[in-house]
Amino acid sequence: MLFKRRPRDNEPPVAADIPKQAADRPPALRGELGLSQLWYLELRLKEELARAARGGTIFSIAAWEPRLLPGDEPAPEIMSRAAELIVGKLRSYDLATRTDARRYMAVLLDADYHHASTVAYRIKADIQVLIPGAGRWRAGVATYGRDGVDVDGLIQVTMRRLEDDAAAA
């Protein structure tokens, strides 16, 4: 479990929890806004890490979150519109998910730091400009090889860069 959450949040369903008529179908990989399930993102991150270690491929992790005052919660309608915009701006094979109430994260396959940063900051600017009332957002990016070689390290660097983006603004 890479992200801090309750044990049963957003995990693939256990066979006993699935109604009999739905037991034949695999669990949904994407939610209603086109975002990947968090458990699927974790699984794919591990697969991409193994692939990158084997074959010298590269991937990046990008994250976005609104800049809020301590104790404030983001408006659900703004977060939904931001999710739609993020999914719409990414390539079809990139994976985006909502990791908690205020943060989105994406795995950008075959993207080095320069390309991933360009994508992340363009999406950040689009959210701020195209969604009325969204306010200021921040973005952060980490790339395999440049910023770390394990998933936890890459996620920590991504979160640190989110904080750095807030301090720079």
Contacts in CASP RR format, 6 or more apart in sequence:
PFRMAT RR
TARGET T0000
AUTHOR 0000-0000-0000
METHOD contacts of the structure
MODEL  1
MLFKRRPRDNEPPVAADIPKQAADRPPALRGELGLSQLWYLELRLKEELA
RAARGGTIFSIAAWEPRLLPGDEPAPEIMSRAAELIVGKLRSYDLATRTD
ARRYMAVLLDADYHHASTVAYRIKADIQVLIPGAGRWRAGVATYGRDGVD
VDGLIQVTMRRLEDDAAAA
1 7 0 8 1.000
1 42 0 8 1.000
2 42 0 8 1.000
2 45 0 8 1.000
2 151 0 8 1.000
2 152 0 8 1.000
2 155 0 8 1.000
3 38 0 8 1.000
3 42 0 8 1.000
3 99 0 8 1.000
3 100 0 8 1.000
3 155 0 8 1.000
5 38 0 8 1.000
5 100 0 8 1.000
9 38 0 8 1.000
10 37 0 8 1.000
10 38 0 8 1.000
10 39 0 8 1.000
11 39 0 8 1.000
12 27 0 8 1.000
12 37 0 8 1.000
12 39 0 8 1.000
12 40 0 8 1.000
13 27 0 8 1.000
15 23 0 8 1.000
27 37 0 8 1.000
28 37 0 8 1.000
29 36 0 8 1.000
29 37 0 8 1.000
29 40 0 8 1.000
30 36 0 8 1.000
30 37 0 8 1.000
31 37 0 8 1.000
33 80 0 8 1.000
33 83 0 8 1.000
33 84 0 8 1.000
33 87 0 8 1.000
34 83 0 8 1.000
34 84 0 8 1.000
34 87 0 8 1.000
34 96 0 8 1.000
35 83 0 8 1.000
35 87 0 8 1.000
35 96 0 8 1.000
35 97 0 8 1.000
35 98 0 8 1.000
35 104 0 8 1.000
36 44 0 8 1.000
36 95 0 8 1.000
36 96 0 8 1.000
36 97 0 8 1.000
37 97 0 8 1.000
38 97 0 8 1.000
38 98 0 8 1.000
38 99 0 8 1.000
40 95 0 8 1.000
40 97 0 8 1.000
41 95 0 8 1.000
41 97 0 8 1.000
41 105 0 8 1.000
41 107 0 8 1.000
44 95 0 8 1.000
44 107 0 8 1.000
45 61 0 8 1.000
45 107 0 8 1.000
45 151 0 8 1.000
46 151 0 8 1.000
48 57 0 8 1.000
48 59 0 8 1.000
48 107 0 8 1.000
48 109 0 8 1.000
48 144 0 8 1.000
49 144 0 8 1.000
49 149 0 8 1.000
49 150 0 8 1.000
49 151 0 8 1.000
51 57 0 8 1.000
52 58 0 8 1.000
52 59 0 8 1.000
52 144 0 8 1.000
52 145 0 8 1.000
53 149 0 8 1.000
57 110 0 8 1.000
58 110 0 8 1.000
58 111 0 8 1.000
58 112 0 8 1.000
58 143 0 8 1.000
58 144 0 8 1.000
58 145 0 8 1.000
59 107 0 8 1.000
59 108 0 8 1.000
59 109 0 8 1.000
59 110 0 8 1.000
59 111 0 8 1.000
59 143 0 8 1.000
59 144 0 8 1.000
60 107 0 8 1.000
60 108 0 8 1.000
60 111 0 8 1.000
60 112 0 8 1.000
60 113 0 8 1.000
60 115 0 8 1.000
60 116 0 8 1.000
60 141 0 8 1.000
60 142 0 8 1.000
60 143 0 8 1.000
60 144 0 8 1.000
61 105 0 8 1.000
61 106 0 8 1.000
61 107 0 8 1.000
61 108 0 8 1.000
61 116 0 8 1.000
61 141 0 8 1.000
61 142 0 8 1.000
61 143 0 8 1.000
61 154 0 8 1.000
61 155 0 8 1.000
61 158 0 8 1.000
62 105 0 8 1.000
62 106 0 8 1.000
62 108 0 8 1.000
62 116 0 8 1.000
62 119 0 8 1.000
62 120 0 8 1.000
62 123 0 8 1.000
62 139 0 8 1.000
62 140 0 8 1.000
62 141 0 8 1.000
62 158 0 8 1.000
63 99 0 8 1.000
63 103 0 8 1.000
63 104 0 8 1.000
63 105 0 8 1.000
63 106 0 8 1.000
63 120 0 8 1.000
63 139 0 8 1.000
63 140 0 8 1.000
63 141 0 8 1.000
63 158 0 8 1.000
63 159 0 8 1.000
63 161 0 8 1.000
63 162 0 8 1.000
64 82 0 8 1.000
64 86 0 8 1.000
64 103 0 8 1.000
64 104 0 8 1.000
64 105 0 8 1.000
64 120 0 8 1.000
64 123 0 8 1.000
64 124 0 8 1.000
64 127 0 8 1.000
64 137 0 8 1.000
64 138 0 8 1.000
64 139 0 8 1.000
64 140 0 8 1.000
65 102 0 8 1.000
65 103 0 8 1.000
65 104 0 8 1.000
65 137 0 8 1.000
65 138 0 8 1.000
65 162 0 8 1.000
66 74 0 8 1.000
66 78 0 8 1.000
66 79 0 8 1.000
66 82 0 8 1.000
66 102 0 8 1.000
66 134 0 8 1.000
66 135 0 8 1.000
66 136 0 8 1.000
66 137 0 8 1.000
66 138 0 8 1.000
67 135 0 8 1.000
67 136 0 8 1.000
67 137 0 8 1.000
67 138 0 8 1.000
67 166 0 8 1.000
67 169 0 8 1.000
68 74 0 8 1.000
68 102 0 8 1.000
73 101 0 8 1.000
73 102 0 8 1.000
74 101 0 8 1.000
74 102 0 8 1.000
78 131 0 8 1.000
78 133 0 8 1.000
78 134 0 8 1.000
79 98 0 8 1.000
79 101 0 8 1.000
79 102 0 8 1.000
81 131 0 8 1.000
81 134 0 8 1.000
82 104 0 8 1.000
82 127 0 8 1.000
82 131 0 8 1.000
82 134 0 8 1.000
82 137 0 8 1.000
83 96 0 8 1.000
83 98 0 8 1.000
83 104 0 8 1.000
85 123 0 8 1.000
85 126 0 8 1.000
85 127 0 8 1.000
85 130 0 8 1.000
85 131 0 8 1.000
86 96 0 8 1.000
86 104 0 8 1.000
86 106 0 8 1.000
86 123 0 8 1.000
86 127 0 8 1.000
87 96 0 8 1.000
89 119 0 8 1.000
89 122 0 8 1.000
89 123 0 8 1.000
89 126 0 8 1.000
90 96 0 8 1.000
90 106 0 8 1.000
90 108 0 8 1.000
90 119 0 8 1.000
90 123 0 8 1.000
91 108 0 8 1.000
91 109 0 8 1.000
93 109 0 8 1.000
94 106 0 8 1.000
94 107 0 8 1.000
94 108 0 8 1.000
94 109 0 8 1.000
95 106 0 8 1.000
95 107 0 8 1.000
95 109 0 8 1.000
96 104 0 8 1.000
96 105 0 8 1.000
96 106 0 8 1.000
97 104 0 8 1.000
97 105 0 8 1.000
97 106 0 8 1.000
98 104 0 8 1.000
98 105 0 8 1.000
99 105 0 8 1.000
103 162 0 8 1.000
105 158 0 8 1.000
108 115 0 8 1.000
108 116 0 8 1.000
108 119 0 8 1.000
111 119 0 8 1.000
111 143 0 8 1.000
112 143 0 8 1.000
112 146 0 8 1.000
113 141 0 8 1.000
113 143 0 8 1.000
113 146 0 8 1.000
113 147 0 8 1.000
116 141 0 8 1.000
116 143 0 8 1.000
117 140 0 8 1.000
117 141 0 8 1.000
120 139 0 8 1.000
120 140 0 8 1.000
120 141 0 8 1.000
121 139 0 8 1.000
123 139 0 8 1.000
124 137 0 8 1.000
124 138 0 8 1.000
124 139 0 8 1.000
127 134 0 8 1.000
127 137 0 8 1.000
128 134 0 8 1.000
128 135 0 8 1.000
128 136 0 8 1.000
128 137 0 8 1.000
136 169 0 8 1.000
138 162 0 8 1.000
138 165 0 8 1.000
138 166 0 8 1.000
138 169 0 8 1.000
139 161 0 8 1.000
139 162 0 8 1.000
139 165 0 8 1.000
140 158 0 8 1.000
140 161 0 8 1.000
140 162 0 8 1.000
140 164 0 8 1.000
140 165 0 8 1.000
141 158 0 8 1.000
141 161 0 8 1.000
142 148 0 8 1.000
142 153 0 8 1.000
142 154 0 8 1.000
142 155 0 8 1.000
142 157 0 8 1.000
142 158 0 8 1.000
142 161 0 8 1.000
143 154 0 8 1.000
144 154 0 8 1.000
147 153 0 8 1.000
147 154 0 8 1.000
147 157 0 8 1.000
148 154 0 8 1.000
148 157 0 8 1.000
END
